[in-house]
Each structure stands twice: as structure tokens, then as C-alpha cells.
Amino acid sequence: MQNNLFIILEKLWLIGAIAGIIFTVYFLIMKDNDSALFFFGFFILAGLLYTLRKGQRKKQEAFLEEKKKKGEN
């Protein structure tokens, strides 16, 4: 259950990072550098949070796997 929450949050931040890239490129094409800079910052933040969530999920999976192995012995 908790692992599913980590996966959902991870994917939401990935979608946010992709949206940040798309909007950054769009505003650069439209020559609106202030908006492009804002969305570039959003892209950096979303990418960082995606990476942190992914690492958190991997650690949680490893912990649960280790706990499962200890329970079988």
C-alpha cells in the first residue's frame, strides 16, 4: 500500500518535470524569458523531487525485501 503511494508521487513529480520542460521551451519560443525562467526553476525542483522520491521508494523496497527475508528464516 505504502509502496503504491511512493510510485504515484514519483510519477506525479516526473509528469511535473516533463511539463516544466514543455512550458520552458514554449515560453522561450514566444520570447517570454521571465516565464521560461520560472518554469525552468519548476523543472529543476520537480526533477529533484522526482529523484528524491525514486531513491526513497528504492530504499523502502530494499527494506521490505530484507524484512521479508528475515521473516522467512
Secondary structure, DSSP 4 states (H G I P E B T S, - for coil): -HHHHHHHHHHHHHHHHHHHHHHHHHHHHTT-HHHHHHHHHHHHHHHHHHHHHHHHHHHHHHHHHHHHHHHH-
